[in-house]
Amino acid sequence: MAEKSTSSLFGASSGEDCMQSNSEVQRYLWISFSLRYLSETEGLRSTVKALEEEIRIMESARQRRREDIQEQTRRSLEHIENPIPEPKPEIKDEFPRA
């Protein structure tokens, strides 16, 4: 069957054979393009997921450092016997942005 399709691609004598071989070539090109596109998008998706995970880890580390600095400041203020300020209450946004 492979010989038949190859012979129809290169040795087509009638117009109908040409049309059939042309559509086979177009179908092959479309499938190969689709597979290449899917593999590239899958690679991009995995890269994006890895970067998002890295950002999440960095943000959590930054938050922990911030909390550690606040705790260290509180301890040093207790040590010098200054009153420790209460944390500010979080203000609820009346008009949240969508």
C-alpha positions as CSV (number, residue, x, y, z in Angstrom):
1,M,0.0,0.0,0.0
2,A,2.9,2.3,0.7
3,E,4.1,1.8,-2.9
4,K,0.7,2.7,-4.3
5,S,0.5,5.9,-2.4
6,T,4.1,6.8,-3.4
7,S,3.5,6.0,-7.0
8,S,0.3,8.1,-6.9
9,L,2.3,11.0,-5.4
10,F,5.0,11.1,-7.9
11,G,3.7,9.3,-11.0
12,A,0.1,10.5,-11.2
13,S,-1.1,10.5,-14.8
14,S,-4.7,11.5,-14.6
15,G,-6.2,14.6,-13.0
16,E,-8.1,12.6,-10.4
17,D,-4.9,10.9,-9.2
18,C,-3.3,14.3,-8.9
19,M,-6.2,15.6,-6.8
20,Q,-6.0,12.6,-4.6
21,S,-2.3,12.8,-4.1
22,N,-2.5,16.6,-3.5
23,S,-5.1,16.0,-0.7
24,E,-2.9,13.2,0.8
25,V,0.1,15.6,0.8
26,Q,-2.0,18.3,2.4
27,R,-3.4,15.9,5.0
28,Y,0.2,14.7,5.8
29,L,1.4,18.3,6.1
30,W,-1.5,19.2,8.3
31,I,-0.9,16.2,10.6
32,S,2.8,16.9,10.9
33,F,2.2,20.6,11.6
34,S,-0.4,19.7,14.3
35,L,1.9,17.2,16.0
36,R,4.8,19.7,16.0
37,Y,2.5,22.5,17.3
38,L,1.2,20.2,20.1
39,S,4.7,19.1,21.2
40,E,5.8,22.8,21.3
41,T,2.8,23.9,23.3
42,E,3.3,21.0,25.7
43,G,6.9,22.1,26.2
44,L,5.8,25.7,26.8
45,R,3.1,24.5,29.3
46,S,5.6,22.6,31.3
47,T,8.0,25.5,31.3
48,V,5.2,27.9,32.4
49,K,4.2,25.5,35.2
50,A,7.8,25.2,36.4
51,L,8.2,29.0,36.4
52,E,4.9,29.5,38.3
53,E,6.1,26.9,40.9
54,E,9.4,28.7,41.3
55,I,7.6,32.1,41.7
56,R,5.3,30.5,44.4
57,I,8.3,29.1,46.3
58,M,10.1,32.5,46.1
59,E,7.0,34.3,47.4
60,S,6.5,31.9,50.3
61,A,10.2,32.3,51.2
62,R,9.9,36.1,51.0
63,Q,6.8,36.0,53.2
64,R,8.6,33.8,55.8
65,R,11.6,36.2,55.8
66,R,9.2,39.2,56.3
67,E,7.5,37.4,59.3
68,D,10.9,36.5,60.7
69,I,12.0,40.1,60.5
70,Q,8.8,41.3,62.2
71,E,9.2,38.8,65.0
72,Q,12.9,39.7,65.5
73,T,11.8,43.4,65.7
74,R,9.2,42.6,68.3
75,R,11.7,40.7,70.4
76,S,14.2,43.5,70.3
77,L,11.5,46.0,71.2
78,E,10.5,43.8,74.2
79,H,14.1,43.6,75.2
80,I,14.5,47.4,75.4
81,E,11.0,47.6,77.1
82,N,9.3,49.6,74.5
83,P,5.6,49.0,74.0
84,I,5.0,46.6,71.1
85,P,2.7,48.0,68.5
86,E,-0.3,45.9,67.7
87,P,-0.5,44.7,64.1
88,K,-2.7,46.9,61.9
89,P,-6.0,45.3,61.1
90,E,-6.5,44.4,57.5
91,I,-8.9,46.8,55.8
92,K,-11.5,45.2,53.7
93,D,-11.7,46.7,50.2
94,E,-15.2,48.1,49.7
95,F,-14.8,48.1,45.9
96,P,-12.8,45.0,45.0
97,R,-11.2,45.0,41.6
98,A,-12.2,42.2,39.3
